[in-house]
Amino acid sequence: MPNLTTIHSLIQNNNDNLTK
């Protein structure tokens, strides 16, 4: 099972890209 912290990090990164 993937690390939740890593998943959260990826989601945050994706959100940052969408917001720019």
C-alpha positions as CSV (number, residue, x, y, z in Angstrom):
1,M,0.0,0.0,0.0
2,P,1.4,3.4,-1.0
3,N,2.4,5.9,1.6
4,L,-0.4,8.4,2.4
5,T,2.1,11.2,2.8
6,T,3.5,10.6,-0.7
7,I,-0.1,10.6,-2.1
8,H,-0.9,13.8,-0.3
9,S,2.3,15.3,-1.7
10,L,1.3,14.4,-5.2
11,I,-2.2,15.8,-4.8
12,Q,-0.8,19.1,-3.4
13,N,1.6,19.3,-6.3
14,N,-1.2,18.7,-8.8
15,N,-3.4,21.3,-7.1
16,D,-0.5,23.8,-7.3
17,N,-0.2,23.2,-11.0
18,L,-3.9,23.7,-11.6
19,T,-4.0,26.9,-9.6
20,K,-1.2,28.6,-11.5
